Amino acid sequence: MIQTVVKRDGRIVGYNEEKIKAAIRKAMLHTEAGEDESLIQRIADRIGAHGKDRMTVEQIQDMVELELMKSPRKEVARCYINYRHKRSVARKAKTRDIFLEIINAKNNDITRENANMNADSPAGMMMKFASESTKPFVDDYLLSEEARDAVRNNYLHIHDKDYYPTKSLTCVQHPLDKILRNGFFANHGESRPAKRIETASVLACISMETAQNEMHGGQAIPAFDFYLAPFVRRTYIEEVKYVEELSGENYADLYDAEVEDYIIRPLEGLGGKERVKQHAINKTASRVHQAMEAFIHNMNTIHSRGGNQVVFSSINYGTDTSAEGRCIIRELLHSTYEGVGNGATAIFPIQIWKKKRGISYLPTDRNYDLYQLACKVTARRFFPNFVNLDATYNFHELWREDDPLRYRYEVATMGCRTRVFENRFGEKTSIGRGNLSFSTINIVKLAIECMNIEDRDARISEFFKKLDNLMEITARQLCDRYNFQKTAFAKQFPLLMSQLWNGADKLKPNESVESVINQGTLGIGFIGLAECLIALTGKHHGEDAASQELGLRIVTRMRDKAVEFSERYQHNFSILATPAEGLSGKFTRRDRKDYGEIPGVTDKIYYTNSNHVPVYYHCSPKHKAEVEAPYHELTRGGHIFYVEIDGDATHNPQAISDIVDLMDKYNIGYGSVNHNRNRCMDCGYEDATEDLNVCPKCGGTNIDRLQRITGYLVGTTDRWNSGKLAELHDRVVHK
């Protein structure tokens, strides 16, 4: 007798003969003789009595076919078989349609889900085939029923779901000093420790490229200047030794000579050791410049993940005040300003300036001159972005200005905005840690469901009930994914779980990663706070003080729940201001279909990123800062503050420093500036002319507008999905 049924998605449910009867009845209705209830019941009874204790759906349907073929109603059997075939085709049709769109290189939201990926290349197509095949498997076999329902009903989005079966983690901040000191083994090749700046630069690239193939998120270096600084001095000593070889003189006392700054200066008028020292400084600065130039070039050309995209990379710097560290910073900025290839803006790495009072921000600070240079570079090249180490929540009680290892206690960020700092299960640091996985909830849908409640207090109360419930579901889903990830073996991530992740160097190849990965974070993200507030109050937080108050209540509630989850489940939960790219239109499409076009809510094809003021709302940078700043302390899994400026920013680096001043004043954690930048795709010419249609250099008309899509740049908007293109069109200047 049948007791339970194994469904196609792997779930085990109780046997229900009514489903068999309904299927036979549908087949009979397509015949001239019509229904025969007595025959339907006899067949259902025989199947229920003679079946095994547990059967699959397909096995039961096979039994139905056999019983119908033995019955007088063989025409019903033919209809039933035809119905089964059509259902099978329908289940496969969606996958078929998606595959054909990939094969035909159609420019749509499936192939343009990630603007950093070239889905038209053979390797990119393979990645999309794998991605679209894997997601249904995850839905059917790896998600709980409540998580699967939340995804299918548009309440929840699981990021990087296609990587779920691989057990990979999201991202990591590289302790590059270990790589440079020890070298590393990467599958088929072994790299020796670095001795000179050129080698150190290359190893930094290879480290991020190798780890990118072991993870599904981004790669970052938290203290680029500190890590590479020692190799500047070694290069300087090497140059002194070259002079010794040529001259036959002994200049060993110059090896450890104090160097105020590695700046190229003329040798005229210098003699003796002073001339040798300046010559070595000049050669060193030149080699560092070339090494930084090569680093940027490599990060924009070396491919990862099957060869279809460059490494999603970030570097943090700005607080090393040594002459050697300053040399790294200066030449990196100069190389960035010059551009790559024909002078094009480098897309990667995302560069992040560490702004710190007493170090790199005030006119009296040692690195203030480099901060001014950083603003100049940003005005032309969009990077660096700026992380505010002076924000109250970025403070570390162990940070000391005279500590040569103080970078261990400086927050570093990566990618679009990911932040990892606080840690319940180890040292409070960004280094050697990252996000494990994150999922985003659709708070707009929750608000839409409450819109028809007339009483404001009752409406908002119901919203918070729904929010709490969805947060609980999301936390359980993230814990389920964590429990799946922790079963991975260290050998599955040969670089990450040997030299990069905190504590992983103690793991043996066949040991699970369970003992170390809990130092990472589980992120709960959200999208569309502006649309959520419009649905609940009629106005968004940028235009109404009461809406802002409610917005802060919502995100504070989420933060408090994350703290509660951290205690309950013993993980590092955090709230993330989601950098929606593909998701910017995905939630909206379904909500528009279900609820129609609601003014201010679903009347556009995208939802506003996280807690941002809508891109179409006209306001000053100051007002935008006042509104968005309080959310940064609440979203410690990551956040960013954007300002759009007009004109040619290359002539106005002061505009950049003004934005950083706003960050300082309003306790903003991380920010960047967007501005107009045209690029000729034929010759690489760039300028800021508004509505440029013809290149003044080559006469070409293939002009693209270089822009930040979330936290990173994309060389061409051809790879943007429809939601992000619509958002780009709606962006207004803040002034």
N, C-alpha and C positions, 0 to 999 in steps of 0.2 A: 504494500500500500504506500502511495506517495505521501511523504510527510513534509518535505522541504524542496524548494526549487532554487537552482543556481542560475541567476539571471546573467545576461550577456556582460554586464559590467562587473561581475564577480560577486555581487551581493547575494546573500542567502536569505530567502523569504519563505513564509509558510505557503503550502500548496492551496490554491484557490480554484476549484473546478469551474466557477462562474466565468473565468477568463477563457477556458476551453469552450464552454457553451456559447459565449459571445462570438468567438472566432468562427465556429461552425455556422452559427446563425447568419453572420455576415455573408458567408459563402453561399448559403442557401438562398438568401435574398437576391442573389444574382442569377438564379435559375428560374425556369418557368413554373416549376412545381412549388416554389416558395418554401416556407418553413415547415419543419416536422419536429415538434417539440419532443415527442416520445423518442424518436431516433436520436435527437441531440442528447437527451438524458441517458439513454442506453450506452451511447459511446462514451460519455463522460464517466459513467459508473464503471465501465470496463477498464478505462485508462487509469482511473483512480485506484481500482482494486488490484490491477495486475502490474502496475508500475513499481519500480524500485523505491526504497525509502527516500533516496535523494536523487533527483534527476535534473538535467539541464533543460532549458527552454527548448533547445533544438531537439533533444531526445523526445520530449513530450509531443512536439509538433510532428515528428516522424511517426509516432504512435497514432496521432489523429489521422494522418494520411492513410496509414494502413487500415484503420477501422473504416474510414470512408470508402476505400477501395473495395473492402469486403461487403459493404452495405449495398442495397439496391440503388442508392443514389450516387452512382459513379460520377455523374456530371458535377456533383457538389465537390467531389475529390479534386476534379480538374480546376474548379474555381478556387478551391483552397490552396492548391499547389501554385496557381498563378498569383494568388494574393501573397503567399510567402515570398515568391520571387520578386514581386514588386517592392515589398517591404525591404528585402535585402538590397535591392538596387538603390532604394531611397536612402538607406543608411550609408551607402558608399558614395552617393551622388555628391554630397558636400565635399568630401575629400577629393573626388575626381575634379570638381570645378576648381577647387583651390590649386590643385596640381597643374591644371591647364593654364591657370593665370600665371603661375610661376614659370612654366615652360615657355609661354608666349611673351615673357618679360613685360607683363602689363604693369603700368604704373598705377598702383592702387594701395590701399591701406594695409593690405597683407604683405606685399613686397616692400612697402615703405614703412614698416613697423618700427625699424631702427634706422635712423638716417645715417648712422656711421657704418652701415653694412651695405655692400654692393650686392644686392640680391639678384642682379642680372648676370653676374659672372658664374662660371660653372661651379666654383666652390661655394659661392653665395647661394646658388640654386640648391645645391646639396644640403646646405644648412637649413634652408627653408623647407625642403622636403622632409628632413628629419624633424624639424620643429613642429610642423603641422601634423605629422604622424604621431608624434610623442604626446602632444597635449591631450588628445582623446584617451590615450592609455592612462595618463595621470588621473583624468576625471573618473575613469571607470574602475581603476584598481588601486590608486594610492590615496585618494581623498576619502574622508569620512562622508557619510550621507548628508550631514548638515552642512559641511563645507561645500560639497558638490552642489547642493541645492542653492546655497548662497551665491555661488559662482554663476549657475545657470539662470538665476533670477535677478542677476545684475546688481547684487548687493556687494559683491566681493571680487577683487582681482588679485590673482596670485602671480606675482612678478617672476619672470624667468621660469615659468611652469614647464617649458620644454626641457630645462636642465634638471628638473626635479628628480628623475630616475638616476641621474649620475651621482647623486649625493654631494655634489660640489657646493662650496660656500660662495658667498657673493663677492667679497672684496677683502683686500688686506693692505696695510701700510708697511712697506718693506723696511726691515732693519738692514739697510744696504751696507752698513759697516761690516756685518758678518760676511756678506758676499765678497766684498772687496778684500777682507782680511783672509778668508778661507778659500775663496773660489767656490765652485759648485759643480755637481755632476747633473747633466740634463739629458737623460735617456741615452743618447748615443755619443755624447761628447762631454769632455771634462774641461772646465776653465780653471786656470791657475789664479792665485791671488794677484791683485793688481800691484804694479810697481810705479807706474807713471800715469799722468792725468789722462792720456789718450785711452789707455786700457781701462781705467776706472770708468770713463764715460761709456765705453762699449759694454762693460759688464752691467752698468746700470740699465742699459737698454735690454740686454739679454735676460736679465733677471725679471723685468716686467713682462717681456714677451713670453718667457717660459711659464711664468705663473698664470698668465692670461689663458693659456691652454689648459690649466688645471682648475679654473674658476669660471663662474658665469657673470661676474661683475667686473669692476675696474681695478686697476693697480695704481698704487701711489707710493711716493717716497716722502716721508714726513719731514726730513731735514736735509735737503739736497746740498745745501751749502756746507753744513757741518761734516757730512759724510765725505765730500770730495776735497775739502780743504787740505787734509794732510798730503794729498798728491800734488798740490801746488808747490809746497815746500820741497818735496822730493824732486820735482821737475826743476826747480830753481837750483838745487844742489847738483843735479845732473848737468845743468848748463855751466855751472862753475867748473865742474870737472872737465868738461869739454875744453874750456879755456886752458886749464892746467895741462891737458894733453898737448894742445897746440903750442903753448908757450914754454913748457917745461918748468914753470913756476909752481910754487906751493901756495894755494889759497884756501887751505883747510879752515882757517879762522873765519872765512866768510860763510861756511856751511850753516852756522847757527847765528849769523849776524841778524840783528833786528832789521826788519823791513816794515816801514810804515805803511806802504801801499804798493801793489804791483801795477804801476802805471808806466806806460811807455813814455820815455823822455829822450831827447837827443843826447848823444855822448860828447858833443863838442864841449871843450873846456874841462872835461874830466880826465883824470890820469890815475895811474896806479890801480890800487884796489877799488877805489870808488868807481872807476871806469868799468872794471871787471864786474863789480856788483850790479851796476845799472844795466850793463849788457845782459847779464843773466836774468835780471828782472824783465827787460824788454823781450827777451826770447821766451821767458816763461809766460808772460801775459799773452804773447802771440800764440803760443801752443795751447793755452787754456781757451783762448777765443776759438781756435780751430776745433778743439775738443767739444766745446759747447755747440758750435755750429754743426758738428757731426752728430751730436746727441739729438738735437732738434730734427735734423734731416732724417736720422734713423727712425725716430719715433713717428715720423709722418710717412714712412715708406715700408718698414718691416711689418709683415702681416702675421696674424695669429688666427686661431680657430679655423683651420682649414684653408687659410689664405684668402679670406674674403673681407677682412677688415683690419685696419691698423689697431694697435693696442690702445685700449681705452685707458689712458695714462694721465696721472697728475703728479706734480711736484710742489712741495712747500719749501719756502726759503725766506730769508730776510733778516734773521736775528743773529747770525754769526758775525761778530764784530772783529774777528782776527783779520789780519791783512790777507791771509790765504782765503778765508771764507768770503771776504769782500771781493776778492778777485773772481771767484766763481760767480758770485751774484752779478757783478758788473759785466763780465763777458757774456754771461747767459742773456742778460737784458739787451746788450748790444747786438748779439746774434739774432735775438727775437725781433728786434726793431728792424734789422736789415731784411728779414724774411727769408724764405726758402725758394729754390728754383729761380724763377724770374722775378723774385721779390714778392712772392705771394705770402699771405699771412699763414703762419703755421697753425694747423688745427689742433694738434697735440704736441707736447703734453699740455693739459690744462695747468696753467701756472698760478700759484697762489702766494701772494706776498703776506708774510706774517707781520702784522702791524702791532708794535709794542712800544708803549711809552718808556723812555729811558734807553731804548735800543734803536728803534727804527722809525720813529714817527715825529718827534719834536725837533725843532731847528737845532737844539743843543745835543741831539743824539748822534752817536758815532756813525750810524748808517742813514742819517737823514738825507745825505746827498744821493744815496742809492734809492731811497724812497721817492725822491723827486724824479729820478731817472725812471723808476717803475711807473710813475704816473704818466710820464711822457710816452713810454712804450705802450701802456694801456690805451692811451689816446689814439694810437695808430693801429695797434694789433689786438685790441680787446683784452688781452692778457698782459700782466697778471690780474687775477681777481684778488680780493683782500679779505683775509680772516683777521678778526679783531681779538687778539689775545688779551686785551684789556676788558672785554665783556665780563661781567661778574661771574657768569657760569663757566667761563673758560679759564678761570683762575685755578692754579694748583698751589697748594700750600708748601710744596717742596721746592718751588722754583726760586733760584737765587741767581742774581746777575753775574756773580763771580764764579759760578759753577760751570766748568767746561762741558759738562754733560746736561746742561739745563734744557736742551731740546727734548729730553725725555719727558719733560713736564709741560710741554707746549702742545696745545691742541692742534691737530692737523686735519684737514678735510680733503675730500677727493671727489672726482667725478662731478655729477650735477650738484651735489651738496652733502653727500654722506659724511656724517660726523660720528666718531667713536671715541669716547674719552673715559667716562665713568665706568667703573668695573667692580662688581660685587664679588668676583671670584679670582682676583689677582690684582696686579699693579694698575693704578689709575694712570693710563697712558694711551696714546693713539698708536704707538709703535707695536708692530707684531700682532695686531688685532684687526678685526673688520666686522662687517655685517654678515650674519649667517644666511638670512633670508628675510624678505619683507612682503607684506600684502597690503593692499589699499582698499579702504571701504568707501562706498558711495553714499556720502552723507546727503547728497542732493536728493536721491531717491527716498531716503527716510523722511526728508522734509516735505517732499511732494505728497507722500502718503498722509501727511498731517494737515495739509492745506485746507481741507474742508471743515476742520474743527473751528467753529466761529470764535469761541472764547480763547483769547490769546494765551492765558496762563495754562489752560487745558491743552492747547495745541503744542506749546513748548514742552509741557510735562510729558505728553505722549511721545514727542520726538526723543526726549532723553531716555525714555523706557526702551524705545527701539534702538537707540544708540548703544545703550548698555548691553542689550542682547546681542547685537552684531559684534560688539567688541569682544564679548565672551566667545562667540563662535570663531572669530579671527584668532584670538589667543590660543584656543585649542588647536586650530589648524596649524599655526606656527609651531606649537609644541609637537604635533604629529610629524611635521617635516623635520624638526630637530631630531626627534627620536629615530627617524629614518637616516638622516645625515650621520649621526654618531656611530652607525654600524659600519661606516666605511673604514678601510684599512689605510694605514699611513702610506703604504707603497702605491696607493692609487693617486697620490699627490706628491710625487718625489721631491719637488723643490719646496712647495708650501709646507709640507709636514716633515721637513728635515731642517730647514734653516730660517723660514720666514715666520711661521706662527709661534706665538709665545708658548714655550714648554714642549714644542714638538720635537726638539733635538734629542729628547730622552726616549722617544718612541722607537720601537723596532718595526721593521717593514710590515710584519703581519699582525701588529697590534692595531686595535681600533683607535679612532681619533677621539673617542668619547671623553677621555680624561683631560683634553685640552680645549676643545672647541667652545665650551661654555663661557670662555672669556669673550666670545663674540657677542653680537647683539641680535635680537629679533625685533624687527621694525614693523610697527603698525602705521600705515600711511593714510592720508585722506586727500580728497580732491574736491574742489568746488565749494569752498566755504562761502564765497560771494553768492553763488546761485542758491545755496542752502538758506542763507539769510534772507534773500529776496523772497523765497518760497514761504518762509516763516513770518517775516515782518514787512515785506514789501520793498525793503531797501537793503543794499549791501553795506558792509562795514566801512567802506571808504566815504560814504555819503551820509551816514547817520550814526550819531553817538550811541543810541540805544541798540542798534544792530551791532556796533562794535562791542558793546558790553556783552551781548549775547554770544557773539563770536568767541570772545575770550572765555566765556563760561563753557562753551562747547569744547574748545581745545584743552582747557584746564581739566574738564571732566575726563577727556581722553588721556591726558597726562596722569591724572590720579589713578585711573584704571590700569595704566601701564605699571605704575608703582605697585599697585595691588597684585598684578599678575607676576611681577618680579618676585614678590614675597611668596605668593602661592605656589608658583611653578619652579622657583629657584633658577631663573634665567635673567639675563640682562634685557628686559623689554624697554623699548623706547618709542617715542612718537616721531614720525617722519613727515615733514612737509613734502609730500610726494612730487617728484619732478616728472610729471606726466608727459609722455611723448606719444606713444601709440595709444595710451589710455585716455588721452585728452579728448578723443572723439568716440572711443568705444562705449563708455558708459552712456554718453549723450545719445548716440544712435538708438540704443535700446529704449532709453527713457522717452525719447521723442515718439518712438513707435507705440509705446504703451500709454503715454499720457498726452500726446499731441504737443503742439507748440505753445508753451506757457511763456508769456512775455517776461523777459529778464532771466528766465530759468532754462528753458529748452529751446529758445528761439534761435540760438546759434548752434553750430555743429561741434562745439567744444565746451568743456567746462574749464573754468579758471584754475590754474595751478594752485593747489594747496590753499594757503591763507593769503595769497596775493590780492591786492586791489585789482579789479578787472583791468585788462590791458587797454580797453576802450575808454576808461574813465579819465577825464582831464583833471589833473591835480598837480601840485608842485612836488618836487622831490622831498621837501620838508614834511608836507602832509602825508605823503606815502610812507616816509620813515616813521612818523608818529603812529600811524595806523598799524604797520606791519611789525614794528620793533618788539612789542610785547609777546608776540608769538614765538620769537626765536628762543627765549628761555624755556618755553613749553615744549618745543620740538627739538629735543636734544639728539634725535637720530639724524638730523640734518635739516637745513633751512638755507635760504638765500634771499637777498634783497637786491632787486634790479632797479635801475633808473635808466630811462631812455632820454638821451640828449640829442639835440639837432646840430646841424652845421658840421664843419670839418674839425673834428676833435683834435686832430694833429696839431692845430694851432692854439689849442686851449687845454693844456694839461692841468691847469688850475681847476677846471671843471671836474676833473677826476678826483683831485685832492679834496674838493668841496664835498663830494659824495662820501669820501672816507671820513671827513669831519662829521658828517651826519651819523655815520656808523658809530663814531666815538661818542657823540653827544647822546644818542638814543639807545646805547647798549645793544647795538646790532651785532650779531655774531659773524656774518659772512655776507659779502656783497660784491656786486660787479656793475659795470656800466655798459650799456648798449648804445651804439651810434651808427650812423649811416656809413657804409663802406661798400663801394662797387668794385667788382672784379671782372675784368675781361677774361673769359674762359679760353680765348684763343692765344693771347700773348702774356697774360698774367698781370696786365696793368691794373693798378688800384687807385681810386680816389674817392672823394665824398660828394661828388656832384649829385644833386637831387635829380631823380628821374633820368639818369644817364642812359642813352639808347645806342650811341655810337662811340666806340673806343677812340679817343684822340690820338692814341699811339699807333694802332694798326688799322683802324677803320672798321674793325669787326663789330658785329651787332649781337654777338653772343655774350651779353652782359648779365652777370648774376649779382644779387645783393647778398653780401656776406653777412650772416647774422647768427646770433646765439639761439639754438633751438630750445634748450633747457639750461643746463649749466655749461654745455660745450658748444663749440662751433661746428658748422658743417660747410664744406667747401662749395656746395651747390644746393640750392633749394629744390632741385629736381628730385632729391631723395626725401623730401619732407612729405608726410602724410597729409591728407586733406584737412584734418582738424588743426594741425599746427600751421598749415599754410593760411587757413582762415584766421587763426589767432595773429599771425604775423601781419596780415592785412589790416587787422583792427588795432594794432599797437599805436599808441599816441605818445608824443613827446611830453615829458614831465618838465614844466617850466612855470 
